[in-house]
Amino acid sequence: MDNTNISTNSKSLISTKRLVLCGLFAAILCVSAYLSIPTPLPMAPKITLMNFMIFLIALLFPVTESFLIGLVWFLLGIVGLPVFIGGSSGIGYLIAPYGAYTWAFPIVLVVLPLIRGKKYNRIWYTICGVIGVLIIDLIGMFWLKTSLGYDLKTAFLTGFIPFIPLDLVKAVVVAQIIPAFKRIVE
């Protein structure tokens, strides 16, 4: 028997256990879209647990797995499964005025694992969470500005200010609980 094939096959990109864990977190991410509170803003997305899950995945998993989880969730939403905010789906939702908040999630799922480092540091992870919030809310705000023809002040007041406080709370809480989740998933 050729030992080179055995050693090559045993060095898979993602182990079966990690792949199942990624699938589980992709499913939890899909469900988190339904845990929501409506906002009084016209055409505004609901406040959901999705940001919390996005930050948890991005700060917990390496970039490959974080990207894979986000890719599965995103593709499910694009093909029509109701996994986006409030149970929405499809490309029409993504190009709608508030759709950019959703397509900013995969960006965060790649950026945060790249900048956070491998070793947990509570302060740095908190800063990374805040960076993730800014990425999501700024991309969403600028798309809202562009798609609705708002001036910067109106876009800021309707697309940034209402979401930033709770998003910051979610990011800070996630950054604090990462050690407990690391013990569970590793």
Disulfide bonds with the S-S distance in Angstrom:
none
